[in-house]
Amino acid sequence: MNERIKQLAEQADGVFIHKLITGAKQYTFLEKDLEKFALLIVQKCADIGQQYADGNYEVYNQILEHFGIEEE
């Protein structure tokens, strides 16, 4: 798994599970934690978009608006 995605999953309280029989590795989330995980990804994308737009918050706002996220 991509290290950045793994860090966001852990930040969102995802629980890592390693199934011994199949060897499968996965993160599992409660519903509220899954939403937090998605919000962290969208927020990171908006931050990067804003960064590359030379401080223009239009990109940042468009990304958040697209996903129905209101600024805090």
C-alpha positions in Angstrom: 0.0 0.0 0.0 1.2 3.5 -0.8 2.8 5.0 2.3 0.8 8.3 2.1 -2.5 6.5 1.9 -1.5 4.3 4.8 -0.7 7.3 6.9 -4.1 8.8 6.1 -5.8 5.5 6.9 -4.1 5.5 10.3 -4.9 9.1 10.9 -8.6 8.3 10.3 -8.5 5.5 12.9 -8.5 2.7 10.3 -7.7 -0.7 11.8 -5.1 -2.8 10.0 -6.1 -6.5 9.6 -3.7 -9.2 8.4 -5.6 -12.4 7.7 -3.3 -15.3 8.5 -5.1 -17.9 6.5 -5.2 -16.0 3.2 -2.4 -13.6 3.8 -4.7 -10.7 2.9 -3.9 -7.3 4.3 -6.5 -4.6 4.7 -7.7 -1.6 6.6 -11.2 -1.6 8.0 -13.2 1.5 9.1 -16.2 2.3 11.1 -18.6 4.4 9.0 -17.6 7.7 10.7 -13.9 6.8 10.3 -14.3 5.9 6.6 -15.9 9.4 6.0 -12.9 10.9 7.9 -10.5 9.0 5.6 -12.3 10.3 2.5 -12.3 13.9 3.9 -8.6 13.7 4.6 -7.9 12.6 1.0 -10.1 15.4 -0.4 -8.5 18.0 1.9 -5.0 16.9 0.9 -5.9 17.2 -2.8 -7.4 20.7 -2.2 -4.3 21.8 -0.3 -2.0 20.6 -3.2 -4.3 22.3 -5.8 -4.1 25.5 -3.9 -0.4 25.3 -3.5 0.2 24.9 -7.3 -2.3 27.7 -8.1 0.1 30.2 -6.4 -2.1 30.8 -3.4 -5.3 31.2 -5.5 -8.0 29.6 -3.3 -10.3 29.1 -6.3 -8.9 25.6 -7.0 -9.1 24.8 -3.3 -12.7 25.9 -3.0 -13.7 24.2 -6.3 -12.4 20.8 -5.0 -14.1 21.1 -1.6 -17.4 22.3 -3.3 -17.3 19.4 -5.7 -17.3 16.9 -2.8 -19.8 18.9 -0.8 -17.3 19.8 1.9 -17.8 23.1 3.8 -14.8 24.8 5.2 -14.4 24.8 8.9 
